[in-house]
């Protein structure tokens, strides 16, 4: 069993920055890739960024390349997403995910990010 808890969401004006965190815990926690997904109202959940267990491989959705940066601290079992130059279209619930690179079975409860124009 794995528990994922996101934090760091909030309300920000366009052009601003936020940093999301995801703390992983539980007896089922093993070395795994981790991902950030998001889901906007009326839209499907989409992959935002992914990072391998060792942090050496990552990928980003085209819509966030150059603005968002994924990282992890395995000593702290924590995943991060630094979001810069935020746009109103980045407004969504952001979910932490663990398992395979690009999408696994474990999900957090989500954290709301709202970007005003």
C-alpha positions in Angstrom: 0.0 0.0 0.0 1.3 3.4 -1.0 0.1 6.8 0.2 0.7 10.0 -1.8 0.0 13.4 -0.4 0.2 16.5 -2.5 0.7 20.0 -1.3 1.5 23.5 -2.6 -1.5 24.2 -4.7 -3.3 27.5 -4.5 -4.3 30.7 -6.3 -1.9 32.7 -8.3 -2.0 35.4 -11.0 -0.9 34.7 -14.5 2.9 34.8 -14.8 3.4 33.7 -11.3 5.0 30.5 -9.9 4.0 27.7 -7.6 5.9 24.6 -6.4 4.0 21.4 -5.8 5.2 18.7 -3.5 4.2 15.0 -3.1 5.2 13.0 -0.1 5.2 9.2 -0.7 4.9 6.7 2.1 3.6 3.2 3.0 4.8 -0.3 3.3 4.4 -0.9 -0.5 6.7 1.9 -1.4 9.5 0.6 -3.8 11.8 2.4 -6.2 9.5 3.7 -8.9 9.1 6.3 -11.5 6.8 9.2 -10.5 4.5 11.4 -12.5 2.4 14.5 -12.3 -1.0 14.6 -13.9 -3.6 17.3 -14.1 -7.3 17.4 -14.8 -9.1 20.6 -15.8 -12.9 20.9 -15.5 -14.6 19.0 -18.3 -11.3 17.6 -19.6 -9.6 14.3 -19.3 -6.7 13.8 -17.0 -3.4 14.4 -18.8 0.2 13.7 -18.0 2.2 16.8 -17.2 5.6 15.4 -16.4 7.3 12.2 -15.5 10.7 11.4 -13.9 12.5 8.1 -13.5 13.5 6.6 -10.2 17.1 7.9 -10.4 16.0 11.3 -11.8 18.0 10.8 -14.9 15.1 10.6 -17.3 12.1 12.9 -17.6 9.5 14.0 -20.0 7.1 16.9 -20.2 3.8 17.7 -22.0 4.4 20.1 -24.8 2.1 22.6 -23.2 4.4 23.0 -20.1 7.9 22.5 -21.6 10.3 25.3 -20.6 7.9 26.4 -17.8 7.5 23.4 -15.5 10.3 21.4 -14.0 9.9 18.0 -12.2 12.4 16.8 -9.6 12.6 14.3 -6.8 14.4 13.8 -3.5 14.5 10.1 -2.8 16.0 10.6 0.6 12.8 12.4 1.5 10.5 10.3 -0.6 9.3 13.5 -2.2 8.4 14.6 -5.7 8.3 18.2 -6.8 6.9 20.2 -9.6 8.2 23.8 -10.1 5.7 25.7 -12.2 6.7 29.0 -13.6 5.1 31.5 -16.0 1.7 30.1 -15.1 -1.2 30.6 -17.5 -4.9 30.5 -16.9 -5.0 27.3 -18.9 -2.8 25.6 -16.3 -5.8 25.8 -13.9 -6.6 22.2 -12.9 -6.4 19.7 -10.1 -2.8 18.3 -10.1 -2.3 14.7 -9.1 0.8 12.9 -8.0 1.2 9.4 -9.4 3.7 6.6 -8.7 4.6 3.4 -10.6 5.6 3.2 -14.2 7.2 6.1 -16.1 4.3 7.9 -17.6 1.6 6.4 -15.4 1.3 4.0 -12.5 -1.3 2.6 -10.2 -0.9 4.8 -7.1 -2.6 8.2 -6.9 -2.7 11.1 -4.6 -5.9 13.0 -3.7 -4.9 16.0 -5.8 -4.2 19.7 -5.2 -6.0 22.6 -6.8 -4.1 25.1 -8.8 -6.0 28.2 -10.0 -4.4 30.8 -12.3 -6.2 34.1 -12.8 -5.8 36.2 -15.9 
